[in-house]
Amino acid sequence: MTNISQTNDIESCTPEVKEDSMKEFYQLRNNLLIGTILIAVVSFILVWWFYSFNTSLNYLLGACFSLVYVNMLAREVERVGTFKKRIGMTRLAIFMGLIIVATQRQQLQVIPIFLGFMTYKACILFYILPSSLLGNLNKSDKNG
């Protein structure tokens, strides 16, 4: 029931509100992609410095799949209001395939690939935590 009412709320918005929401969505998507790339590059260099080049390449492989995952998620979220009614689970196949290949190949290391794949989650945390903490500070300033 809530999906239908949310869809009706979106459809009843004025075109200006929809356009502003989509601009905000595209800005968030771009920030997440750029942030994921930056975290991946810094992590790649740090892993290379502290471990080995092979381990850092495994991390980078996972980080590349992380970017693909975030991009697929953004495309699905973009289509939710227009073409789709809910988000599918096809992205999970990317993660499962990556881990299956990593476990089957002797040259690949599962842990660095998994941590590389989780790079997008670190980016989300770096994006959300400051805004939520600052949002709580602003709320406490208004109440006080």
Residue frames as a rotation matrix with the C-alpha (Angstrom) as fourth column:
MET 1
0.557 0.831 0.000 0.00
0.831 -0.557 0.000 0.00
0.000 0.000 -1.000 0.00
THR 2
0.447 -0.421 -0.789 2.74
0.198 -0.814 0.547 2.48
-0.872 -0.401 -0.280 0.83
ASN 3
-0.620 -0.696 0.362 4.38
0.491 0.016 0.871 1.99
-0.612 0.718 0.332 -2.57
ILE 4
-0.124 0.672 0.730 1.18
0.952 -0.127 0.279 3.03
0.280 0.730 -0.623 -4.34
SER 5
0.812 0.465 -0.353 0.68
0.559 -0.793 0.243 6.09
-0.167 -0.394 -0.904 -2.16
GLN 6
0.046 -0.869 -0.492 4.33
0.219 -0.472 0.854 7.12
-0.975 -0.147 0.169 -2.58
THR 7
-0.659 -0.241 0.713 4.03
0.718 0.080 0.691 6.77
-0.223 0.967 0.121 -6.34
ASN 8
0.322 0.853 0.410 0.86
0.891 -0.419 0.174 8.87
0.320 0.310 -0.895 -6.33
ASP 9
0.660 -0.151 -0.736 2.60
0.374 -0.784 0.496 11.52
-0.652 -0.602 -0.461 -4.22
ILE 10
-0.445 -0.894 -0.041 5.45
0.323 -0.203 0.924 11.68
-0.835 0.399 0.380 -6.75
GLU 11
-0.522 0.299 0.799 3.08
0.847 0.068 0.528 11.80
0.103 0.952 -0.289 -9.71
SER 12
0.561 0.828 -0.003 1.03
0.816 -0.553 0.167 14.61
0.137 -0.096 -0.986 -8.14
CYS 13
0.000 -0.655 -0.755 4.12
0.562 -0.625 0.542 16.84
-0.827 -0.424 0.368 -7.71
THR 14
0.845 0.204 -0.495 4.55
-0.211 -0.723 -0.658 19.85
-0.492 0.660 -0.567 -9.93
PRO 15
0.822 -0.550 0.151 7.12
0.408 0.382 -0.829 19.62
0.398 0.743 0.538 -12.72
GLU 16
0.353 -0.714 0.605 9.41
-0.541 -0.683 -0.491 22.06
0.764 -0.154 -0.627 -10.88
VAL 17
0.450 -0.144 0.881 9.47
-0.830 0.296 0.472 19.85
-0.329 -0.944 0.014 -7.77
LYS 18
0.911 -0.113 0.397 10.22
0.215 0.950 -0.224 16.78
-0.352 0.289 0.890 -9.90
GLU 19
0.675 -0.686 0.273 13.01
0.167 -0.219 -0.961 18.63
0.719 0.694 -0.033 -11.70
ASP 20
0.269 -0.568 0.778 14.56
-0.856 -0.512 -0.077 19.81
0.442 -0.645 -0.624 -8.43
SER 21
0.643 0.017 0.765 14.33
-0.513 0.752 0.414 16.30
-0.569 -0.659 0.493 -7.00
MET 22
0.907 -0.316 0.280 16.02
0.421 0.695 -0.582 14.82
-0.011 0.646 0.764 -10.05
LYS 23
0.478 -0.773 0.417 18.78
-0.279 -0.584 -0.763 17.46
0.833 0.249 -0.495 -9.94
GLU 24
0.299 -0.315 0.901 19.37
-0.953 -0.047 0.300 16.55
-0.052 -0.948 -0.314 -6.31
PHE 25
0.829 0.052 0.557 19.40
-0.089 0.995 0.040 12.84
-0.552 -0.082 0.830 -7.22
TYR 26
0.815 -0.548 0.187 21.92
0.341 0.193 -0.920 13.35
0.468 0.814 0.344 -10.04
GLN 27
0.306 -0.711 0.633 24.12
-0.682 -0.628 -0.375 15.43
0.664 -0.317 -0.677 -7.75
LEU 28
0.461 -0.085 0.884 24.01
-0.757 0.482 0.441 12.68
-0.463 -0.872 0.157 -5.12
ARG 29
0.936 -0.092 0.340 24.80
0.232 0.887 -0.399 10.02
-0.265 0.452 0.852 -7.73
ASN 30
0.622 -0.740 0.258 27.76
0.058 -0.284 -0.957 12.00
0.781 0.610 -0.134 -9.06
ASN 31
0.268 -0.504 0.821 29.05
-0.912 -0.407 0.048 12.69
0.310 -0.762 -0.569 -5.54
LEU 32
0.656 0.024 0.754 28.85
-0.431 0.832 0.349 8.99
-0.619 -0.554 0.556 -4.70
LEU 33
0.913 -0.332 0.237 30.63
0.396 0.587 -0.706 7.95
0.096 0.739 0.667 -7.88
ILE 34
0.415 -0.789 0.453 33.39
-0.240 -0.575 -0.782 10.54
0.878 0.216 -0.428 -7.48
GLY 35
0.336 -0.243 0.910 33.74
-0.942 -0.104 0.320 9.79
0.017 -0.964 -0.264 -3.78
THR 36
0.867 0.006 0.499 33.97
-0.073 0.991 0.115 6.06
-0.494 -0.137 0.859 -4.48
ILE 37
0.748 -0.636 0.187 36.69
0.352 0.143 -0.925 6.69
0.562 0.758 0.331 -7.06
LEU 38
0.276 -0.664 0.695 38.65
-0.619 -0.676 -0.400 8.91
0.736 -0.320 -0.597 -4.66
ILE 39
0.481 -0.056 0.875 38.42
-0.795 0.394 0.462 6.43
-0.371 -0.917 0.145 -1.79
ALA 40
0.952 -0.105 0.288 39.39
0.199 0.926 -0.321 3.60
-0.233 0.363 0.902 -4.15
VAL 41
0.580 -0.781 0.232 42.47
0.077 -0.231 -0.970 5.44
0.811 0.580 -0.074 -5.44
VAL 42
0.148 -0.513 0.845 43.65
-0.893 -0.437 -0.109 6.40
0.425 -0.739 -0.523 -1.95
SER 43
0.618 0.143 0.773 42.99
-0.579 0.748 0.324 2.89
-0.532 -0.648 0.545 -0.65
PHE 44
0.953 -0.301 0.016 44.75
0.213 0.635 -0.742 1.34
0.214 0.711 0.670 -3.65
ILE 45
0.274 -0.895 0.352 47.87
-0.310 -0.429 -0.849 3.38
0.910 0.124 -0.395 -2.90
LEU 46
0.135 -0.191 0.972 47.73
-0.989 -0.079 0.122 2.59
0.054 -0.978 -0.200 0.82
VAL 47
0.853 0.199 0.482 47.24
-0.256 0.965 0.054 -1.14
-0.454 -0.169 0.875 0.24
TRP 48
0.776 -0.631 -0.014 50.13
0.199 0.265 -0.944 -1.12
0.599 0.729 0.331 -2.24
TRP 49
0.122 -0.744 0.657 52.31
-0.652 -0.559 -0.512 0.71
0.748 -0.366 -0.554 0.29
PHE 50
0.012 -0.064 0.998 51.48
-0.982 0.188 0.024 -1.54
-0.189 -0.980 -0.061 3.26
TYR 51
0.534 0.238 0.811 50.92
-0.206 0.967 -0.149 -4.91
-0.820 -0.087 0.565 1.55
SER 52
-0.527 -0.694 0.491 51.78
0.353 0.347 0.869 -5.69
-0.773 0.631 0.062 -2.06
PHE 53
-0.733 0.210 -0.646 50.98
-0.626 -0.580 0.521 -4.65
-0.266 0.787 0.557 -5.59
ASN 54
-0.817 0.433 -0.382 49.06
0.116 0.771 0.626 -7.90
0.565 0.467 -0.680 -6.19
THR 55
-0.489 0.648 -0.584 46.86
0.839 0.166 -0.518 -7.30
-0.238 -0.743 -0.625 -3.13
SER 56
-0.505 0.278 -0.817 46.22
-0.090 -0.958 -0.271 -3.72
-0.858 -0.063 0.509 -4.21
LEU 57
-0.849 0.217 -0.482 45.20
-0.496 -0.015 0.868 -4.91
0.181 0.976 0.120 -7.68
ASN 58
-0.657 0.645 -0.390 42.73
0.641 0.750 0.161 -7.31
0.396 -0.145 -0.907 -6.07
TYR 59
-0.396 0.495 -0.774 41.34
0.558 -0.540 -0.631 -4.40
-0.729 -0.681 -0.063 -4.05
LEU 60
-0.688 0.075 -0.722 41.10
-0.466 -0.809 0.359 -2.29
-0.557 0.584 0.591 -7.20
LEU 61
-0.885 0.404 -0.231 39.20
0.057 0.588 0.807 -5.08
0.462 0.701 -0.543 -8.98
GLY 62
-0.381 0.760 -0.526 36.62
0.924 0.291 -0.248 -5.08
-0.035 -0.580 -0.814 -6.19
ALA 63
-0.410 0.183 -0.894 36.45
0.209 -0.935 -0.287 -1.27
-0.888 -0.304 0.346 -6.25
CYS 64
-0.920 0.084 -0.384 35.76
-0.390 -0.300 0.870 -1.30
-0.042 0.950 0.308 -10.00
PHE 65
-0.607 0.743 -0.281 32.87
0.530 0.642 0.554 -3.68
0.592 0.188 -0.784 -9.45
SER 66
-0.380 0.427 -0.820 31.72
0.764 -0.354 -0.539 -1.35
-0.521 -0.832 -0.192 -6.68
LEU 67
-0.731 0.067 -0.679 31.47
-0.305 -0.922 0.237 1.49
-0.611 0.380 0.695 -9.20
VAL 68
-0.841 0.456 -0.289 29.48
-0.126 0.356 0.926 -0.72
0.526 0.816 -0.242 -11.57
TYR 69
-0.480 0.659 -0.580 27.17
0.853 0.504 -0.134 -1.66
0.203 -0.559 -0.804 -8.68
VAL 70
-0.455 0.278 -0.846 26.57
0.384 -0.796 -0.468 1.97
-0.804 -0.537 0.255 -7.65
ASN 71
-0.846 0.110 -0.522 25.91
-0.483 -0.574 0.661 2.97
-0.226 0.811 0.539 -11.26
MET 72
-0.720 0.613 -0.325 23.40
0.242 0.661 0.711 0.13
0.651 0.433 -0.624 -11.71
LEU 73
-0.395 0.565 -0.724 21.71
0.894 0.053 -0.446 1.05
-0.213 -0.823 -0.526 -8.45
ALA 74
-0.631 0.117 -0.767 21.44
-0.038 -0.992 -0.121 4.70
-0.775 -0.047 0.630 -9.53
ARG 75
-0.882 0.314 -0.352 19.90
-0.390 -0.066 0.918 3.70
0.265 0.947 0.181 -12.86
GLU 76
-0.535 0.713 -0.453 17.33
0.640 0.692 0.333 1.51
0.551 -0.112 -0.827 -11.13
VAL 77
-0.383 0.377 -0.843 16.46
0.716 -0.456 -0.529 4.21
-0.584 -0.806 -0.095 -8.60
GLU 78
-0.840 0.020 -0.543 16.12
-0.286 -0.866 0.410 6.72
-0.462 0.499 0.733 -11.45
ARG 79
-0.773 0.525 -0.357 13.55
-0.244 0.273 0.930 4.48
0.586 0.806 -0.083 -13.17
VAL 80
-0.859 0.433 -0.272 11.49
0.491 0.549 -0.676 3.65
-0.144 -0.714 -0.685 -10.08
GLY 81
-0.417 0.744 -0.523 8.97
-0.034 -0.587 -0.809 6.45
-0.908 -0.319 0.270 -10.54
THR 82
-0.209 0.311 -0.927 8.59
-0.897 -0.438 0.055 6.17
-0.389 0.843 0.371 -14.29
PHE 83
-0.165 0.072 -0.984 9.06
-0.751 0.637 0.173 2.61
0.639 0.768 -0.051 -15.56
LYS 84
-0.504 -0.150 -0.850 9.42
0.255 0.915 -0.313 0.39
0.825 -0.374 -0.423 -12.53
LYS 85
0.580 0.745 0.329 7.41
-0.211 -0.253 0.944 0.01
0.787 -0.617 0.011 -9.38
ARG 86
0.904 -0.347 0.249 10.26
-0.206 0.156 0.966 -1.44
-0.374 -0.925 0.069 -7.30
ILE 87
0.161 -0.946 -0.281 13.98
-0.987 -0.163 -0.017 -2.06
-0.030 0.280 -0.960 -7.38
GLY 88
0.836 0.128 -0.534 15.17
-0.273 0.940 -0.203 -5.44
0.476 0.315 0.821 -8.65
MET 89
0.719 -0.565 0.405 17.93
-0.289 0.286 0.913 -7.68
-0.632 -0.774 0.042 -7.35
THR 90
0.922 -0.373 0.109 20.06
0.272 0.421 -0.865 -8.02
0.277 0.827 0.490 -10.50
ARG 91
0.438 -0.793 0.423 22.88
-0.686 -0.599 -0.414 -6.10
0.582 -0.109 -0.806 -8.83
LEU 92
0.511 -0.210 0.834 23.31
-0.681 0.494 0.541 -8.94
-0.525 -0.844 0.109 -6.36
ALA 93
0.937 -0.153 0.313 24.39
0.297 0.820 -0.490 -11.18
-0.182 0.552 0.814 -9.24
ILE 94
0.582 -0.772 0.255 27.40
-0.235 -0.460 -0.856 -8.91
0.778 0.439 -0.449 -9.84
PHE 95
0.165 -0.502 0.849 28.57
-0.983 -0.150 0.103 -9.31
0.076 -0.852 -0.518 -6.25
MET 96
0.638 0.134 0.758 27.93
-0.350 0.928 0.131 -13.06
-0.686 -0.349 0.639 -6.20
GLY 97
0.949 -0.289 0.123 29.71
0.242 0.425 -0.872 -13.56
0.200 0.858 0.473 -9.52
LEU 98
0.398 -0.833 0.385 32.70
-0.576 -0.554 -0.602 -11.55
0.714 0.018 -0.700 -8.36
ILE 99
0.138 -0.322 0.937 33.07
-0.946 0.238 0.221 -13.52
-0.294 -0.916 -0.272 -5.14
ILE 100
0.830 0.186 0.525 32.56
-0.069 0.969 -0.236 -16.88
-0.553 0.160 0.818 -6.90
VAL 101
0.809 -0.586 0.046 35.25
0.091 0.048 -0.995 -16.04
0.581 0.809 0.092 -9.46
ALA 102
0.221 -0.752 0.621 37.56
-0.832 -0.477 -0.282 -14.84
0.509 -0.454 -0.732 -6.67
THR 103
0.338 -0.067 0.939 37.18
-0.734 0.605 0.308 -18.10
-0.588 -0.794 0.155 -4.76
GLN 104
0.903 0.091 0.419 37.78
0.141 0.859 -0.492 -20.23
-0.405 0.503 0.763 -7.86
ARG 105
0.712 -0.674 0.198 40.89
0.080 -0.202 -0.976 -18.47
0.698 0.711 -0.090 -9.16
GLN 106
0.453 -0.620 -0.641 44.17
0.891 0.337 0.304 -18.99
0.028 -0.709 0.705 -7.29
GLN 107
-0.488 -0.713 0.503 45.53
0.714 -0.658 -0.239 -15.59
0.502 0.242 0.830 -8.40
LEU 108
-0.087 0.568 0.819 42.69
-0.169 -0.818 0.550 -13.68
0.982 -0.091 0.167 -6.76
GLN 109
-0.907 -0.190 -0.377 42.32
0.348 0.167 -0.922 -12.93
0.238 -0.968 -0.085 -3.06
VAL 110
-0.090 0.996 -0.024 38.78
0.806 0.087 0.585 -12.85
0.585 0.034 -0.810 -1.69
ILE 111
0.176 0.193 -0.965 39.26
0.893 -0.444 0.074 -10.44
-0.415 -0.875 -0.250 1.23
PRO 112
-0.704 -0.437 -0.560 40.83
0.212 -0.882 0.421 -7.55
-0.678 0.178 0.714 -0.76
ILE 113
-0.848 0.460 0.263 38.23
0.253 -0.084 0.964 -7.98
0.465 0.884 -0.045 -3.51
PHE 114
0.055 0.903 -0.425 35.41
0.923 0.116 0.367 -7.98
0.381 -0.413 -0.827 -0.97
LEU 115
-0.016 -0.119 -0.993 36.79
0.706 -0.704 0.073 -4.89
-0.708 -0.700 0.096 0.77
GLY 116
-0.948 -0.307 -0.080 37.22
0.140 -0.633 0.761 -3.19
-0.284 0.711 0.643 -2.60
PHE 117
-0.494 0.845 0.206 33.61
0.559 0.127 0.819 -3.92
0.666 0.520 -0.535 -3.40
MET 118
0.268 0.614 -0.742 32.58
0.963 -0.158 0.218 -2.37
0.017 -0.774 -0.634 -0.09
THR 119
-0.773 -0.632 -0.055 34.26
0.629 -0.775 0.058 0.92
-0.080 0.010 0.997 -1.05
TYR 120
-0.456 0.668 0.589 30.92
0.151 -0.594 0.790 2.40
0.877 0.449 0.170 -2.07
LYS 121
0.516 0.637 -0.573 29.65
0.665 0.124 0.737 1.81
0.540 -0.761 -0.360 1.47
ALA 122
-0.208 -0.672 -0.711 32.57
0.916 -0.388 0.099 3.79
-0.342 -0.631 0.696 2.88
CYS 123
-0.885 -0.083 0.458 31.72
0.320 -0.823 0.469 6.60
0.338 0.561 0.755 0.47
ILE 124
0.083 0.988 0.132 28.10
0.322 -0.152 0.934 6.57
0.943 -0.035 -0.331 1.62
LEU 125
0.423 0.012 -0.906 29.25
0.905 0.035 0.423 6.80
0.037 -0.999 0.004 5.23
PHE 126
-0.626 -0.724 -0.290 31.57
0.713 -0.682 0.163 9.72
-0.316 -0.105 0.943 4.44
TYR 127
-0.728 0.421 0.542 28.69
0.175 -0.650 0.740 11.43
0.663 0.633 0.399 2.65
ILE 128
0.231 0.962 -0.144 25.93
0.334 0.061 0.941 10.75
0.914 -0.265 -0.308 5.17
LEU 129
0.098 -0.196 -0.976 27.67
0.984 0.168 0.065 11.12
0.151 -0.966 0.209 8.54
PRO 130
-0.873 -0.447 -0.196 28.70
0.478 -0.863 -0.164 14.79
-0.096 -0.237 0.967 8.25
SER 131
-0.644 0.685 0.340 25.32
-0.217 -0.590 0.778 15.85
0.733 0.427 0.529 6.89
SER 132
0.301 0.785 -0.542 23.44
0.400 0.412 0.819 13.92
0.865 -0.464 -0.190 9.57
LEU 133
-0.153 -0.426 -0.892 25.70
0.988 -0.073 -0.135 15.19
-0.008 -0.902 0.432 12.35
LEU 134
-0.981 -0.183 0.065 25.46
0.188 -0.979 0.084 18.76
0.048 0.095 0.994 11.09
GLY 135
-0.314 0.942 0.116 21.72
-0.044 -0.137 0.990 18.31
0.948 0.306 0.084 10.70
ASN 136
0.311 0.378 -0.872 21.45
0.811 0.373 0.451 17.25
0.495 -0.848 -0.190 14.35
LEU 137
-0.601 -0.575 -0.555 23.55
0.771 -0.599 -0.215 20.24
-0.208 -0.558 0.804 15.40
ASN 138
-0.882 0.320 0.346 21.30
-0.081 -0.827 0.557 22.59
0.464 0.463 0.755 13.45
LYS 139
0.081 0.957 -0.278 18.19
0.258 0.250 0.933 21.04
0.963 -0.147 -0.227 15.03
SER 140
0.110 -0.087 -0.990 19.64
0.987 0.125 0.098 21.44
0.115 -0.988 0.100 18.52
ASP 141
-0.897 -0.438 -0.068 20.51
0.441 -0.897 -0.038 25.09
-0.044 -0.064 0.997 17.76
LYS 142
-0.530 0.781 0.331 16.90
-0.153 -0.472 0.868 25.78
0.834 0.409 0.370 16.75
ASN 143
0.345 0.690 -0.636 15.53
0.512 0.430 0.744 24.06
0.787 -0.582 -0.205 19.86
GLY 144
-0.074 -0.504 -0.861 17.97
0.996 -0.003 -0.084 25.81
0.040 -0.864 0.502 22.25
